[in-house]
Amino acid sequence: MTAVQHLKRLTAGLALLGLAAHASAQVQVTDAWVRATVHGQPSSGAFMTLTADSDSKLVSVATPVAKDVQIHEMSMKDDVMRMGPVDSVALPAGKAVKLDPNGYHVMLMGLTGQIEEGSQVPLTITVETAKGEKQVIQVQAPVRALNGMEHMDHSKMH
Amino acid sequence: MSTLFTRRTVLTGMGLLGLGLLSGCDSSPRLNFKYGKDLSDKIMGRTFKLKNTEGETVTLSSYRGLMPVVFFGFTQCPAVCPTTLARAAQAKKLMGRDGEIMQVIFITLDPERDTPEILDRYVKAFDPSFEALYGTPEEIAVAAKEFGIFYEKIPAGDTYTLSHTATSFVFDTRGNLRLGLQASLTAKECAEDLLTVMEVC
């Protein structure tokens, strides 16, 4: 490897680190994952945990693998699953807010191709603080198997 | 494996009660399930007529001798559908050889978007034995009504998503409706109740 290539890699690495450091200053995104699809399936879900330093809200998510990305809320009552889009998700200061199959989740709609287990999906997450400041966080979400079992949150299911 | 439920325990219990109980499904109108709902006295889902992914017409009697587990959903469902199908696959494994007669039937509530090809690939990703059924929107509506399934389209941008009942309906091997499994139950809880259904016939 030439010195120039080394330098390029180092610069790219530093740039990524800088981005990560900036991101962790306000909102932390952990455990992000996307559910794998079968060939021809036009949509999937993305899940993660968000923790904000100050009162904020999740306003949007974007990804190159889907034409339309929406935030949906799922709820269960009398064994009926209800689903629908929401404008934003509140992120109270210091509280870990879970986007999981039992509640809020990110819908990736109009997929450009099959999402394969073991690959990674880039997500661009936009969060807005109570003061109206926007923060953009980039994450690489690993893809989990379609048939993966999640831990069911019983407290929400009854 | 300690989590594996054997038929022996249940059979021993029934033996003590006398062979009369074993003489047929019709003679035991109610069952004691530990987790799910006993639906033995409900007349539901008996006359659905839909197509499997090979294009063949299918009715409940197509599954005679098997224990059908019917679940309504759609492949663009991000949460409850994959979770329920993965749970069914796990329950089937937990039941060991007894699980071989369990037949999961996934009926699409979104026939406009769920093609037979996608449906087939989707259910088989959970377990190769799983089957998916489809029909025209009218035929699906009739089948859903028969099972008392609530479903409705929810606008989502340029497209839509669905709200729907998340119960799995279990029939015994003679085609009598027996059990309703709620979405909140675990695979282990489902396996235990499914084995109770199996002891009827």
Interface residues (C-beta under 8 A of the other chain):
Chain A: R35 V38 H39 G40 Q41 P42 S43 S44 G45 D68 Q70 H72 M74 M76 D79 V80 M81 R82 M83 G84 P85 P101 N102 H105 M107 M109 G110 L146 N147 G148 M149 E150 M152 H154 M157 H158
Chain B: T75 Q76 C77 P78 A79 V80 P82 T83 L85 A86 R87 A89 Q90 R113 T115 E117 I118 R121 Y122 A125 F126 D127 F150 I154 P155 A156 G157 D158 T159 T161 L162 S163 H164 T165 A166 T167 Q182 A183 S184 T186 A187
